[in-house]
Amino acid sequence: KYSANSTDKGTPTTAYTSALLCYESLLKYGVLAKTACEVHAVTPALEQIVEANTLLSGLGLNPARLAAAHSIYNGLTVLEQTRSFFHGEKIAFSTLASLFLTDKPTAVIDEVYTFCDQVGLPITLGEIGLAEASDDDLMKVAETACMAGETIHNEPIPVTPQMVFSALRAADGEGKRRKRQ
């Protein structure tokens, strides 16, 4: 979860504030917006989600939105098994992995997993084609995510491929645990 007072690596407060508002909109309106889409209805909830999506993708608030999750997504694209899945599906799982990578509070992790599950986004590697992913496969993902110039280096901590590998495994393990409940 973003903090409106955070200025890690010089990120403008406006970027974090906008990201926080979008996050809150997703949590508040996301499930209702998905339902509206399924029945082909335009509702205020759907409009809120469209606005949040447009804000983050259209304004280009890169320091607040381009960090670990997008680098992990880039890493996932090196594996052929993920190529049939949508960008947003891989970003969703990448976001979950980034929560472990950046040591987010348990309450935030729970909130994001619950949201993803409620709207049908992947919460395990198997749901993005990687049920049988080897350690070597996931290390390729991690190494690609950590290449020079990747946005993972926007994180306020130094990130290594081993850290990303562990975050991928942890995110998958938590997703599997939730599926068993």
C-alpha positions as CSV (number, residue, x, y, z in Angstrom):
1,K,0.0,0.0,0.0
2,Y,1.3,3.4,-0.9
3,S,1.9,6.1,1.6
4,A,1.0,9.7,0.6
5,N,3.9,10.9,2.7
6,S,6.5,8.6,1.1
7,T,9.2,10.1,-1.1
8,D,11.3,7.1,-1.7
9,K,13.9,7.7,-4.4
10,G,12.5,11.1,-4.9
11,T,9.0,9.9,-6.0
12,P,6.6,12.9,-6.0
13,T,3.9,12.8,-3.3
14,T,1.4,13.4,-6.1
15,A,2.3,10.0,-7.7
16,Y,1.9,8.1,-4.4
17,T,-1.4,9.9,-3.6
18,S,-2.8,9.1,-7.0
19,A,-1.7,5.5,-6.7
20,L,-3.3,5.3,-3.3
21,L,-6.6,6.7,-4.6
22,C,-6.6,4.2,-7.4
23,Y,-5.9,1.3,-5.0
24,E,-8.8,2.3,-2.8
25,S,-11.1,2.6,-5.8
26,L,-10.1,-0.9,-7.0
27,L,-10.9,-2.3,-3.6
28,K,-14.2,-0.4,-3.2
29,Y,-15.6,-0.8,-6.7
30,G,-13.7,-3.7,-8.4
31,V,-16.0,-6.5,-7.6
32,L,-19.1,-4.5,-8.6
33,A,-17.4,-3.3,-11.7
34,K,-16.6,-6.9,-12.7
35,T,-20.2,-7.9,-12.2
36,A,-21.3,-4.9,-14.3
37,C,-19.0,-6.0,-17.2
38,E,-20.3,-9.6,-17.0
39,V,-23.9,-8.4,-17.5
40,H,-22.9,-5.7,-20.1
41,A,-24.0,-2.8,-17.9
42,V,-22.4,0.6,-17.4
43,T,-22.6,1.5,-13.7
44,P,-21.0,4.1,-11.4
45,A,-18.7,1.3,-10.0
46,L,-17.5,0.5,-13.6
47,E,-17.0,4.2,-14.3
48,Q,-14.9,4.5,-11.1
49,I,-12.6,1.6,-12.2
50,V,-12.3,3.0,-15.7
51,E,-11.3,6.3,-14.2
52,A,-8.7,4.7,-11.9
53,N,-7.3,2.7,-14.7
54,T,-7.1,5.8,-17.0
55,L,-5.5,7.8,-14.2
56,L,-2.6,5.4,-13.5
57,S,-2.0,4.4,-17.1
58,G,-2.8,7.7,-18.8
59,L,-1.0,10.2,-16.6
60,G,2.2,8.2,-16.6
61,L,2.9,8.3,-12.9
62,N,5.8,5.9,-13.5
63,P,7.5,6.2,-10.1
64,A,4.4,5.0,-8.3
65,R,3.3,2.3,-10.7
66,L,6.4,1.0,-12.4
67,A,8.5,-0.9,-10.0
68,A,8.7,-4.6,-9.0
69,A,5.4,-5.8,-10.4
70,H,6.1,-4.6,-13.9
71,S,9.7,-6.0,-13.9
72,I,8.4,-9.4,-12.6
73,Y,5.8,-9.3,-15.4
74,N,8.7,-8.7,-17.9
75,G,10.5,-11.7,-16.4
76,L,7.4,-13.9,-16.7
77,T,7.2,-13.1,-20.5
78,V,10.4,-15.1,-21.1
79,L,8.6,-18.3,-20.3
80,E,6.6,-19.7,-23.2
81,Q,4.0,-21.1,-20.9
82,T,2.8,-17.6,-19.9
83,R,2.3,-16.2,-23.3
84,S,-1.4,-17.1,-23.7
85,F,-2.3,-15.2,-20.6
86,F,-3.3,-11.5,-20.5
87,H,-1.0,-8.8,-19.4
88,G,-3.3,-8.0,-16.4
89,E,-3.3,-11.6,-15.3
90,K,0.5,-11.7,-15.2
91,I,0.6,-8.3,-13.5
92,A,-1.8,-9.5,-10.9
93,F,0.4,-12.4,-9.9
94,S,3.5,-10.1,-10.2
95,T,1.9,-7.7,-7.8
96,L,1.3,-10.5,-5.3
97,A,5.0,-11.5,-5.5
98,S,6.0,-7.9,-5.1
99,L,4.1,-7.8,-1.8
100,F,6.4,-10.5,-0.4
101,L,9.5,-8.9,-2.0
102,T,8.9,-5.6,-0.4
103,D,7.8,-7.0,3.0
104,K,4.3,-5.5,3.0
105,P,2.2,-5.9,6.2
106,T,0.1,-9.1,6.5
107,A,-3.1,-7.1,6.4
108,V,-2.2,-5.6,3.0
109,I,-1.2,-9.0,1.6
110,D,-4.5,-10.5,2.8
111,E,-6.4,-7.5,1.3
112,V,-4.8,-7.9,-2.1
113,Y,-5.1,-11.7,-2.3
114,T,-8.8,-11.4,-1.3
115,F,-9.4,-8.8,-4.0
116,C,-7.7,-10.9,-6.7
117,D,-9.6,-14.0,-5.7
118,Q,-12.9,-12.1,-5.7
119,V,-12.5,-10.7,-9.2
120,G,-11.0,-13.9,-10.6
121,L,-7.4,-12.8,-11.0
122,P,-4.6,-15.5,-10.6
123,I,-3.2,-16.1,-7.2
124,T,-1.0,-19.1,-8.0
125,L,1.7,-19.7,-10.6
126,G,-0.5,-22.5,-12.0
127,E,-3.1,-20.0,-13.0
128,I,-0.6,-18.3,-15.3
129,G,0.6,-21.6,-16.9
130,L,3.4,-22.3,-14.5
131,A,2.1,-25.1,-12.3
132,E,5.2,-27.2,-13.2
133,A,7.7,-24.3,-13.3
134,S,11.1,-25.4,-12.2
135,D,13.5,-23.5,-10.0
136,D,15.5,-22.8,-13.2
137,D,12.5,-21.4,-14.9
138,L,11.7,-19.1,-12.0
139,M,15.3,-18.0,-11.7
140,K,15.2,-17.0,-15.4
141,V,12.1,-14.9,-14.5
142,A,14.0,-13.4,-11.5
143,E,17.1,-12.6,-13.5
144,T,15.2,-10.9,-16.3
145,A,13.2,-8.9,-13.7
146,C,16.5,-7.6,-12.2
147,M,18.3,-6.7,-15.4
148,A,19.9,-3.3,-15.6
149,G,17.3,-0.6,-16.5
150,E,14.3,-2.6,-15.2
151,T,11.9,-0.7,-13.0
152,I,12.4,-3.1,-10.1
153,H,15.3,-0.8,-9.3
154,N,12.7,1.9,-8.5
155,E,12.1,0.0,-5.2
156,P,13.4,1.7,-2.1
157,I,15.6,-1.4,-1.4
158,P,18.2,-3.1,-3.5
159,V,16.6,-6.2,-5.2
160,T,18.4,-9.4,-6.3
161,P,17.3,-12.3,-8.4
162,Q,17.3,-14.6,-5.4
163,M,14.9,-12.2,-3.6
164,V,12.6,-12.2,-6.6
165,F,12.8,-16.0,-6.9
166,S,11.8,-16.3,-3.2
167,A,9.0,-13.8,-3.6
168,L,7.6,-15.8,-6.6
169,R,7.7,-19.0,-4.5
170,A,6.2,-17.3,-1.5
171,A,3.3,-15.7,-3.5
172,D,2.6,-19.1,-5.1
173,G,2.6,-20.8,-1.7
174,E,0.2,-18.3,-0.2
175,G,-2.1,-18.6,-3.2
176,K,-2.1,-22.4,-2.9
177,R,-2.7,-22.2,0.8
178,R,-5.8,-20.0,0.2
179,K,-7.1,-22.4,-2.5
180,R,-7.0,-25.3,0.0
181,Q,-9.1,-23.4,2.6
